[in-house]
Amino acid sequence: MLAFELAVHGRPVGLGDAAATLMPLVDAIRSHVFAAERIHADDTTVPVLAKGKTRTGRLWTYVRDDRPFAGPDPPAAVFFYSPDRGGAHPEQHLAGYAGLMQADAYAGFGRLYEANRKGGPIIEVACWAHGRRKFFDLAQLSKAPIAAEAVKRVDVLFAIEREINGLTVQERLHVRQERSRPLMVELEAWLREQRGKLSRNNDTTKAINYCLSRWDAFCRFLDDRRLCMSNNAAERELRAVAVGRRNWTFAGSDEGGRRAAAIYSLIATAKLNDIDPQAWLADVLARLPDHPARRIHELLPWNWQPQSVAHAA
C-alpha cells in the first residue's frame, strides 16, 4: 500500500517524503471523521525497527461510513500510530469526540464510556462479528454443539442486516423491530439457559459471558437505525495494514509509523470514495503549494476534480 511512488512535475516522489506536504488533507479528513455521530474503531500491530531488532507498535483507525443507512455524507478513515496499545492513545485520539462508537471490547476504551467523561461520553456499540467469532472458533475447533447453534442464531440476524443494508433509517428500524428484536430476545434467553448447563470454566461459558456481560451494547443496533451489527467497516480498513506488513516489513521509527498512519488515512479515504489514490495524490501534491488553505476541502476525495477538469470548469 505504501510501496508505489508518485510522479509530480515529472519527478518521482515517495509517499513517506510527501506526508508533511499532505498533512492539511489528513487534518481535514480527521475533522470530517470526528464530526460524525457514529464511528467505527479498531487497531492492529505494526513492527517498528529498534536498535537492530523490531518492537511492536500499533496503528489505530477510526472510520466514518454512513452508507449502510443511506446517509448523505462521504465515507472516510483516519489512522493514528502509537508505540504501544495503552488506553491513553485512543483517549487522546478521541478527545474531541462524543457519540456512538462501534468497537471490540478492548479494555483501554473503558474510560471513554464513562458518563462523566470530559466533553461527553462515548456510547459503546458492541460488534456481533467479534461475538460470533468466539462461538465460531469453538464450533470449528472443538465441535461444541452449543457454540454451533449460537453461530446459526447470530447468522440469521446478519442475514436480515444484509437485506436492509443501504435502506433508509425508517426502513431499517421497521425491519429490526419486527424481525430482529424478537430473535434477540430469544437469543438472550437461550444463552442464559445454556450457560446454566455448563461449568464456569467451560470455553463456551466464557463466550456466552462475553456477550451477556455486554448485552446492552450488543442490543444497541436494534433501536438506533444508524448502527451496524458489526465493526467490519474498521476491520476492512485494517486489512490493508496486514498487506502492508508483508510489503514493507517494518516502520523505520516512531516517526515513520506516524507518516505511515497519515498515508493510510489518505489512501483509505480515497478508496472509500472510489477515487484512484495514485492519480489523486499526484494531482493534489502538485497543487497544494499554491492552493489556498481555506479551500482545502476542494481537494478532498469526494470533492476532487483533476486539475485539467478543474481548469476547464
N, C-alpha and C positions, 0 to 999 in steps of 0.2 A: 504493500500500500504506500510505503514511503520511498520506494525504490526508483520511481521514474523521475526524470528531470524535465524541466520546462525550458522552452526557448523563448526568451524575452529580448526583443530587438535583435533577434538572430544569434544571441549568445545563450549557452546553457546555464541554467540557474538551479541549483539543488534546492529542494523544498526546505530542508533544515536551515539553509542560509537565508531563505526568504521569510522565515517565520516572523521575524521582527517587523518587517515591512507589512505583513499581512495582519498584524495584531488588531488594527482597528476593525477589521471584519470579524475576527474572533470575538472581540468585545461586544460587537453588535449582535452576533449570534447568541452569546451568553445572555445578554439582556432580553432577547426575544424568548429564549427558553424559559427563563425565570419569571417572565411576565405571564406565563400560563397559569391556569387554575389547577392543572393536573400535570404531573411529570412522572417519568419512569426513571429509576436509578439502579445502577449496578456497578461492579468493579471487577477487575481481573489483575493477574500478576504480569509484571514486565521485568525481565532480567536487566540489571544495571551493572556496568563494569565498575569494579572497586579494587584497586591495588592488585592487579593481575588475576583476580577472580571475579565472579559475579555475585551480587546480592539481589534480593527480591524487592522491587518497588511495586507500586500499584498505579493503574490507570482507572479512573472513575469516569463514568458517563452519566449524563442526565439528558433525557430525551423528551421533546415535546412533539406529540403526534396526535392531532385531533381528527384524523381521517376516519377512525373506526366509528365515530358518532357524527360524521358528515360536518365537522367543524370547518369554518372558513379559513382559519389561519394556517400558514405553511408549516410543515414539519421541520425540525432542526435538532441537532445533537451537539452538546458541548462536552469536552473531555478535560480532565484535570489529572495531573501527575502528583504523586506523593511518594516519599521514600519508604513508607510503611503503611499499615492498614489501621492506624489509630483513629478512633472516633472523632478526634479533633479536626481531622481533614474534611469530612463531609459537613461538620458543623460550620467550618469556615466557608466552604463552597456555597452552602445554603443559608448563609447569614441573613441575606435579604429576601428569602423566600418563605412564604406561608401559603399552605394549600394542601392538596392531595398528593401523596407520593406512593407510587406503586413500586414495591421493592421486596427483596427477600427478608428473612428475619435476622439480619446482621445486628448483633448486639450493639455495635457502635452507633447505630441510628437512634438508640433509645432516648437520648436527651432531646432529640429533635421532636419527639412526640409528646413531650411534657406540656401540660396545659399552661403553665406559667412561663413558657419559653419567650425570651425577648423577641419582639416582632410578631408574635403569634405562633401557635402550634402548627406543626405539620401533621396532617392526618394520615395515619398508616393505612395502606391498602395492601393486603397480602396477595401473594402470587400463587394461583392454583396450579400453574405448571410446576412450581417448586414443590408444593404439597403433594401433587400427583407423583412426582419423580421418586419420592421416598417410598410410596407404595409400589410403584412400577419396579424399582430395583429389587425389592423383596419378592415380588411376584416372579421376576425373571431368575434371580439367583437362588432363592430358597423355595420357590414354588408355593409360597404362602397363600392359602386359599382366601383368607380374609383380605389380604392385600390385593389379590387379583380382582376380587369383587369391588373393592374400593376404586380401583382404576376404571372398571366398567362404569360405575356410577358417575365418576367425575367426567368421563368421556362423553356421556350423554349431555352433560352441561356444556362442554366445549362444542359439541355438535350444534347446540342451539345458538351459541355465540357466533359460530361461523355463518349461520343463517342471517343474523342481524348485523353483521359487520358492515359498516358504511351506511346503515339506515339512520334516520333522524332520531333525536333523543326521545321524542314521543313514542316512536315505534319501538325503540329498544326497551323503554320502560314497560310498555304494554306487554310485550312478549315475556320479559323477565318476570313480571308479576304473575302472569297467567301460567307460565310453564316452568320457569327456573325456581321460583320461590318454593313451590310445593316439593320439588326434588331436593332442595337444600334442607328443608325441614326434615324430610325423610332421612337424608344422609346424616344429619346430626344425631338423630335418634338411633340410627343403625350403628354409627360409630361408637356411641356411648354403650350400646348393648354389647357390641363385640369386645370392647375394652374390658367389660366385666367378666368375660370368659377367659381372659389372658392374664399371665403373670405380669407383674410390674416391670420386670426386666426384659420382657419379650421385645424383639425388634419391631414387631407390628404395633405393640402398645406404644412404643416411642413415636412411631409415625402418626398414630392416632392422636397422641398427646400434642404433637407439633401442630396439628390442625385445630383441635378443640381448645387449646390454650390461647389461640388467636382467632377464635371463631367470629368475633365481631368484625375483625379486619378482613377475614375471608368472605364475609357476607356483604361487605360494603358495596360491591358492584350491583347488588340487587336494587338498591334504592337510588343510586347515582348513575344516571344514564351515560355520563361521560366516561365512566371507568371501564377498563377491560378486566377480564378474568385473570389475566396473566401479565407478567412483566416481560413478555417476549420482545417488546419494542426495544428495550435496553439490551437484552441478551443478543439480539441480532446485530446491534452495532459493535458489540464486543467480539463478535466472530472475526471481524476484520483485524482486530488486535492479535488474535490467535494466528491468523495468517501472517501478520507482520513479524511475530516472534520467529517464525520459520525463515522469513526472508532476510531480516536484518540482525538476527541473533540476539543483540542486546542494545540498550541505550548506553552511550559512552559516559554519561554522568547524569546527575540530577537535573542539570540544566538541559541536557539532551532529552531527558524524559519530558520536561516541560515543553520543549519545542515539538516533540512528537505529539503531545496532547493537543497543542494548537493546530497542528496539521491535520490530525484526525478529526478535529472539530470541523474544519473546512471541508475536507473530502467527504465525510459522512453526511454533512448537511447538503452538499451539492447532490450527492446520490439520492438522498431522500426526496429531493425536488426534481429528479430525473434530468439533472444537468451533468454534462461530461466534466469531471473535476479538472482534467488536464487543460481543456480548452478554456474553462472559466478562470482558472488560476493564472494561466499565461496571460490572458487578457487583462485581468484586474491588476496583476503585478506591473504591467506596463502603464496602467492608467492611474494607479494610486498616488504616485508622487505629485501629480498635478490635479488630483481630484479634491474638491472642497470637502472638508471633514463633515460639515453639516449635511452633506448629501451622500454620506457613506451608504445609506440604505439603498441607494440606486444600484449598488454593486453586489448586494446580497443575492444569493442564487435565485430566489423566487421573483426578484425584480430585474435581474441582469439581462441586458441585451449586448451582444458582441459589439465591439467598437464600430465596426463598419455599419451595422444596423442602427446603432445609436446616432451616428453621423447622418445617415440617410433620413432618420426621423426628424 
